């Protein structure tokens, strides 16, 4: 199972890298989401894919049992999902603003284009 998930993570990274290098802003954003999901999958795979007990520490024993699930990857993935969504929303807002100012989605054309808006005096 870990091998298939590792292959899937590699495929997501490859697809995300391909989309990010295409030159279009929307494809760049979708590639960013794919790479973010690939990183989450890699963190998930490192946390052992087994049916384990709940990660609670018994007061009498004082340590986590060996058959317990590792709670750290779960917490990291939850944090990464929230940060990834925030990054996506911010980048989407920047892309929409750039499209409205420049009139194009292509990054090569954005370098050459002048902004559409006129400068207003203060």
Residue frames as a rotation matrix with the C-alpha (Angstrom) as fourth column:
UNK 1
0.567 0.824 0.000 0.00
0.824 -0.567 0.000 0.00
0.000 0.000 -1.000 0.00
UNK 2
0.432 -0.476 -0.766 2.83
0.174 -0.790 0.588 2.41
-0.885 -0.388 -0.258 0.81
UNK 3
-0.623 -0.686 0.376 4.40
0.471 0.055 0.881 1.78
-0.625 0.726 0.288 -2.59
UNK 4
-0.154 0.657 0.738 1.22
0.956 -0.090 0.279 2.73
0.249 0.749 -0.614 -4.44
UNK 5
0.805 0.449 -0.389 0.76
0.555 -0.802 0.222 5.86
-0.212 -0.394 -0.894 -2.36
UNK 6
0.013 -0.886 -0.464 4.37
0.189 -0.454 0.871 6.83
-0.982 -0.099 0.162 -3.00
UNK 7
-0.676 -0.180 0.714 3.86
0.708 0.106 0.698 6.37
-0.202 0.978 0.056 -6.74
UNK 8
0.348 0.887 0.304 0.69
0.906 -0.401 0.134 8.46
0.241 0.229 -0.943 -6.51
UNK 9
0.643 -0.184 -0.743 2.56
0.325 -0.813 0.483 11.22
-0.694 -0.552 -0.463 -4.65
UNK 10
-0.475 -0.880 0.003 5.28
0.304 -0.160 0.939 11.22
-0.826 0.447 0.343 -7.31
UNK 11
-0.406 0.430 0.806 2.66
0.903 0.052 0.427 11.41
0.142 0.901 -0.409 -10.05
UNK 12
0.690 0.689 -0.224 0.99
0.721 -0.681 0.128 14.36
-0.064 -0.250 -0.966 -8.31
UNK 13
0.237 -0.698 -0.676 4.33
0.159 -0.658 0.736 16.16
-0.958 -0.282 -0.045 -8.03
UNK 14
-0.703 -0.514 0.491 5.10
0.524 0.092 0.847 15.49
-0.481 0.853 0.205 -11.70
UNK 15
-0.028 0.791 0.611 1.68
0.954 -0.162 0.253 16.71
0.299 0.590 -0.750 -12.82
UNK 16
0.754 0.300 -0.584 1.87
0.540 -0.789 0.294 19.75
-0.373 -0.537 -0.757 -10.57
UNK 17
-0.164 -0.902 -0.400 5.34
0.224 -0.429 0.875 20.66
-0.961 0.054 0.272 -11.83
UNK 18
-0.639 -0.013 0.769 4.17
0.763 0.109 0.637 20.32
-0.092 0.994 -0.060 -15.42
UNK 19
0.400 0.880 0.258 1.19
0.879 -0.448 0.166 22.58
0.262 0.160 -0.952 -14.80
UNK 20
0.616 -0.191 -0.764 3.29
0.394 -0.766 0.509 25.16
-0.683 -0.614 -0.396 -12.94
UNK 21
-0.453 -0.877 -0.160 5.73
0.221 -0.284 0.933 25.45
-0.864 0.387 0.322 -15.87
UNK 22
-0.045 0.507 0.861 3.00
0.963 0.250 -0.097 25.89
-0.265 0.825 -0.500 -18.51
UNK 23
-0.874 -0.397 0.279 2.96
0.462 -0.858 0.226 29.70
0.150 0.327 0.933 -18.30
UNK 24
-0.150 0.893 0.425 -0.72
0.032 -0.425 0.905 30.26
0.988 0.150 0.035 -17.51
UNK 25
-0.617 -0.120 0.778 -1.72
-0.678 -0.419 -0.603 31.59
0.399 -0.900 0.177 -14.09
UNK 26
0.407 0.853 0.327 -4.71
-0.912 0.358 0.203 29.28
0.056 -0.380 0.923 -13.61
UNK 27
0.689 -0.248 -0.681 -2.63
-0.009 0.936 -0.351 26.22
0.725 0.248 0.643 -14.49
UNK 28
-0.451 -0.868 0.208 0.02
-0.172 -0.144 -0.975 27.45
0.876 -0.475 -0.084 -12.07
UNK 29
-0.271 0.433 0.860 -2.58
-0.955 -0.231 -0.184 27.56
0.119 -0.871 0.476 -9.29
UNK 30
0.797 0.586 -0.150 -3.84
-0.576 0.811 0.107 24.06
0.184 0.001 0.983 -10.08
UNK 31
0.275 -0.797 -0.537 -0.25
0.119 0.583 -0.804 22.77
0.954 0.158 0.255 -10.09
UNK 32
-0.568 -0.445 0.692 0.29
-0.557 -0.411 -0.722 24.42
0.606 -0.796 -0.014 -6.71
UNK 33
0.273 0.760 0.590 -2.75
-0.960 0.250 0.123 22.59
-0.054 -0.600 0.798 -5.34
UNK 34
0.820 0.007 -0.573 -1.51
-0.187 0.949 -0.255 19.26
0.541 0.316 0.779 -6.75
UNK 35
-0.201 -0.964 -0.176 1.93
0.037 0.172 -0.984 19.66
0.979 -0.205 0.001 -5.17
UNK 36
-0.423 0.134 0.896 0.31
-0.858 -0.378 -0.349 20.66
0.292 -0.916 0.275 -1.86
UNK 37
0.666 0.724 0.179 -1.80
-0.746 0.645 0.168 17.51
0.006 -0.245 0.969 -1.92
UNK 38
0.527 -0.566 -0.634 1.25
0.026 0.757 -0.653 15.42
0.849 0.328 0.414 -2.79
UNK 39
-0.549 -0.739 0.390 3.10
-0.353 -0.218 -0.910 16.77
0.758 -0.637 -0.141 0.24
UNK 40
-0.025 0.630 0.776 0.09
-0.999 0.009 -0.040 15.98
-0.032 -0.777 0.629 2.45
UNK 41
0.853 0.339 -0.397 0.03
-0.402 0.911 -0.088 12.45
0.332 0.234 0.914 1.07
UNK 42
0.029 -0.927 -0.373 3.74
0.018 0.374 -0.927 11.97
0.999 0.020 0.028 1.77
UNK 43
-0.605 -0.192 0.773 3.27
-0.708 -0.314 -0.633 13.16
0.364 -0.930 0.054 5.36
UNK 44
0.407 0.853 0.326 0.29
-0.912 0.396 0.104 10.82
-0.040 -0.339 0.940 5.69
UNK 45
0.706 -0.190 -0.682 2.30
-0.139 0.908 -0.396 7.82
0.695 0.374 0.614 4.43
UNK 46
-0.372 -0.927 0.049 5.14
-0.204 0.030 -0.978 8.52
0.906 -0.374 -0.201 6.89
UNK 47
-0.320 0.316 0.893 2.68
-0.939 -0.231 -0.255 8.17
0.125 -0.920 0.370 9.78
UNK 48
-0.960 -0.114 0.257 2.31
-0.146 0.983 -0.108 4.39
-0.240 -0.141 -0.960 9.29
UNK 49
-0.300 0.871 -0.388 -0.70
-0.865 -0.077 0.495 3.07
0.402 0.484 0.777 7.44
UNK 50
-0.834 0.028 -0.552 -1.90
0.193 0.950 -0.245 0.53
0.517 -0.310 -0.797 10.00
UNK 51
0.367 0.924 0.107 -4.97
-0.021 -0.107 0.994 -0.11
0.930 -0.367 -0.019 12.05
UNK 52
-0.666 -0.682 -0.302 -3.66
0.367 0.053 -0.929 1.11
0.649 -0.730 0.215 15.37
UNK 53
0.031 0.650 -0.759 -5.15
0.999 0.001 0.042 2.11
0.028 -0.760 -0.649 18.66
UNK 54
0.822 0.329 0.465 -6.04
0.319 -0.942 0.103 5.64
0.472 0.064 -0.880 19.64
UNK 55
-0.146 -0.981 0.126 -3.03
0.440 -0.179 -0.880 7.78
0.886 -0.073 0.458 20.60
UNK 56
0.666 0.383 0.641 -3.99
-0.415 -0.524 0.744 8.23
0.620 -0.761 -0.190 24.25
UNK 57
-0.496 -0.856 -0.142 -1.54
-0.223 0.284 -0.933 7.88
0.839 -0.431 -0.332 27.13
UNK 58
0.491 0.625 -0.607 -2.75
0.405 0.453 0.794 5.86
0.771 -0.636 -0.030 30.09
UNK 59
0.564 -0.243 0.789 -2.10
-0.642 -0.730 0.235 7.62
0.519 -0.639 -0.567 33.41
UNK 60
0.876 -0.207 0.436 -0.91
-0.214 0.643 0.736 4.40
-0.432 -0.738 0.519 35.02
UNK 61
0.584 -0.669 0.460 1.66
0.799 0.572 -0.183 3.64
-0.141 0.475 0.869 32.31
UNK 62
0.455 -0.356 -0.816 2.74
0.094 -0.892 0.442 7.20
-0.886 -0.278 -0.372 31.44
UNK 63
-0.669 -0.655 -0.351 3.96
-0.322 -0.171 0.931 6.43
-0.670 0.736 -0.097 27.89
UNK 64
0.195 0.700 -0.687 2.30
-0.954 -0.027 -0.298 5.88
-0.228 0.714 0.662 24.55
UNK 65
0.364 -0.015 0.931 1.77
-0.106 0.993 0.058 2.21
-0.926 -0.120 0.359 23.74
UNK 66
-0.654 -0.756 0.029 3.62
-0.115 0.138 0.984 0.66
-0.747 0.640 -0.177 20.80
UNK 67
-0.586 0.483 0.651 0.42
0.795 0.498 0.346 -0.18
-0.157 0.720 -0.676 18.89
UNK 68
0.244 0.680 -0.692 -0.93
0.465 -0.708 -0.531 3.39
-0.851 -0.193 -0.489 19.02
UNK 69
0.556 0.016 0.831 -1.26
0.799 -0.284 -0.529 5.58
0.228 0.959 -0.171 15.97
UNK 70
-0.548 -0.795 -0.260 1.18
0.820 -0.572 0.025 8.42
-0.169 -0.200 0.965 15.55
UNK 71
0.448 0.851 -0.274 -0.75
0.772 -0.523 -0.361 11.69
-0.451 -0.050 -0.891 16.09
UNK 72
-0.192 -0.602 -0.775 1.98
0.121 -0.799 0.590 14.03
-0.974 0.019 0.226 14.75
UNK 73
-0.939 -0.154 0.307 1.41
0.316 -0.032 0.948 13.40
-0.136 0.988 0.079 10.99
UNK 74
-0.071 0.985 0.155 -2.32
0.980 0.039 0.197 13.87
0.188 0.166 -0.968 11.49
UNK 75
0.461 0.190 -0.867 -1.75
0.539 -0.836 0.104 17.24
-0.705 -0.515 -0.487 13.14
UNK 76
-0.558 -0.742 -0.371 0.76
0.080 -0.494 0.866 18.27
-0.826 0.454 0.335 10.45
UNK 77
-0.751 0.334 0.569 -1.65
0.649 0.215 0.730 17.37
0.122 0.918 -0.378 7.66
UNK 78
0.324 0.917 -0.232 -4.49
0.943 -0.334 -0.002 19.30
-0.079 -0.219 -0.973 9.27
UNK 79
0.231 -0.336 -0.913 -2.25
0.209 -0.899 0.384 22.35
-0.950 -0.280 -0.138 9.59
UNK 80
-0.797 -0.600 0.072 -0.97
0.163 -0.099 0.982 21.93
-0.582 0.794 0.177 6.03
UNK 81
-0.313 0.772 0.554 -4.52
0.943 0.182 0.279 21.76
0.115 0.610 -0.784 4.66
UNK 82
0.616 0.560 -0.554 -5.43
0.664 -0.748 -0.019 25.04
-0.425 -0.356 -0.832 6.32
UNK 83
-0.049 -0.725 -0.687 -2.22
-0.045 -0.685 0.727 26.77
-0.998 0.066 0.001 5.23
UNK 84
-0.810 -0.243 0.534 -2.59
0.461 0.301 0.835 25.36
-0.363 0.922 -0.132 1.70
UNK 85
0.133 0.930 0.344 -6.13
0.991 -0.136 -0.017 26.69
0.031 0.343 -0.939 1.42
UNK 86
0.612 0.037 -0.790 -5.01
0.306 -0.932 0.193 30.11
-0.729 -0.360 -0.582 2.61
UNK 87
-0.473 -0.856 -0.210 -2.13
0.002 -0.240 0.971 30.11
-0.881 0.458 0.115 0.12
UNK 88
-0.603 0.320 0.731 -4.47
0.792 0.348 0.501 29.08
-0.094 0.881 -0.463 -2.69
UNK 89
0.497 0.861 -0.111 -7.01
0.849 -0.508 -0.146 31.79
-0.182 -0.022 -0.983 -1.82
UNK 90
0.358 -0.447 -0.819 -4.31
0.033 -0.871 0.490 34.47
-0.933 -0.202 -0.297 -1.65
UNK 91
-0.716 -0.685 0.131 -2.69
0.114 0.070 0.991 33.37
-0.688 0.725 0.028 -4.91
UNK 92
-0.268 0.711 0.650 -6.09
0.963 0.222 0.154 33.19
-0.035 0.667 -0.744 -6.63
UNK 93
0.686 0.496 -0.532 -6.83
0.522 -0.845 -0.115 36.75
-0.507 -0.199 -0.839 -5.53
UNK 94
-0.090 -0.806 -0.585 -3.45
-0.169 -0.567 0.806 37.89
-0.982 0.171 -0.085 -6.90
UNK 95
-0.775 -0.189 0.603 -4.07
0.487 0.430 0.760 36.06
-0.403 0.883 -0.241 -10.18
UNK 96
0.198 0.926 0.322 -7.52
0.975 -0.152 -0.160 37.62
-0.099 0.346 -0.933 -10.59
UNK 97
0.624 -0.043 -0.780 -6.11
0.148 -0.974 0.172 41.08
-0.767 -0.223 -0.602 -9.88
UNK 98
-0.480 -0.865 -0.150 -3.26
-0.081 -0.126 0.989 40.54
-0.874 0.486 -0.010 -12.34
UNK 99
-0.546 0.348 0.762 -5.73
0.816 0.425 0.391 39.36
-0.188 0.836 -0.516 -14.98
UNK 100
0.566 0.820 -0.083 -7.97
0.788 -0.568 -0.237 42.38
-0.242 0.069 -0.968 -14.45
UNK 101
0.439 -0.477 -0.761 -4.99
-0.107 -0.869 0.483 44.77
-0.892 -0.130 -0.433 -14.63
UNK 102
-0.550 -0.821 -0.155 -3.09
-0.317 0.033 0.948 43.17
-0.773 0.570 -0.278 -17.50
UNK 103
0.285 0.774 -0.566 -5.92
-0.870 -0.039 -0.492 41.61
-0.403 0.632 0.662 -19.49
UNK 104
0.205 -0.267 -0.942 -4.10
-0.621 0.708 -0.336 38.30
0.757 0.653 -0.021 -19.98
UNK 105
0.924 0.147 0.352 -3.52
-0.363 0.622 0.694 35.03
-0.118 -0.769 0.628 -18.16
UNK 106
0.709 -0.704 -0.039 -0.19
0.546 0.584 -0.600 34.23
0.445 0.404 0.799 -19.81
UNK 107
0.659 -0.490 -0.572 2.85
0.450 -0.353 0.820 35.14
-0.603 -0.797 -0.012 -17.71
UNK 108
-0.391 -0.818 0.422 5.04
0.852 -0.147 0.503 35.91
-0.349 0.556 0.754 -20.75
UNK 109
-0.086 0.450 0.889 2.48
0.676 -0.629 0.384 38.41
0.731 0.634 -0.250 -22.03
UNK 110
0.835 0.400 -0.378 2.18
0.541 -0.473 0.695 39.92
0.100 -0.785 -0.611 -18.54
UNK 111
0.043 -0.909 -0.415 5.84
0.751 -0.244 0.614 40.89
-0.659 -0.338 0.672 -18.60
UNK 112
-0.748 -0.369 0.551 5.37
0.662 -0.461 0.590 42.83
0.037 0.807 0.589 -21.82
UNK 113
0.072 0.908 0.412 1.92
0.759 -0.318 0.568 44.32
0.647 0.271 -0.713 -21.14
UNK 114
-0.860 -0.183 0.477 1.25
-0.095 -0.860 -0.501 47.70
0.502 -0.476 0.722 -19.63
UNK 115
-0.698 0.662 -0.274 -1.39
0.546 0.244 -0.802 47.99
-0.464 -0.709 -0.532 -16.90
UNK 116
-0.274 0.710 0.649 -4.83
0.841 -0.150 0.520 49.04
0.467 0.688 -0.556 -18.20
UNK 117
0.554 0.596 -0.581 -5.56
0.820 -0.510 0.259 51.53
-0.142 -0.620 -0.772 -15.45
UNK 118
0.274 -0.411 0.869 -4.67
0.299 -0.823 -0.484 55.19
0.914 0.392 -0.102 -15.65
UNK 119
-0.560 -0.497 -0.662 -2.76
0.799 -0.112 -0.591 56.90
0.219 -0.860 0.460 -12.92
UNK 120
0.523 0.795 0.307 -4.98
0.592 -0.598 0.540 59.23
0.613 -0.101 -0.784 -10.94
UNK 121
-0.360 -0.670 0.649 -3.60
-0.059 -0.678 -0.732 62.32
0.931 -0.301 0.205 -9.25
UNK 122
-0.569 0.080 -0.818 -3.72
0.784 0.353 -0.511 62.41
0.248 -0.932 -0.264 -5.48
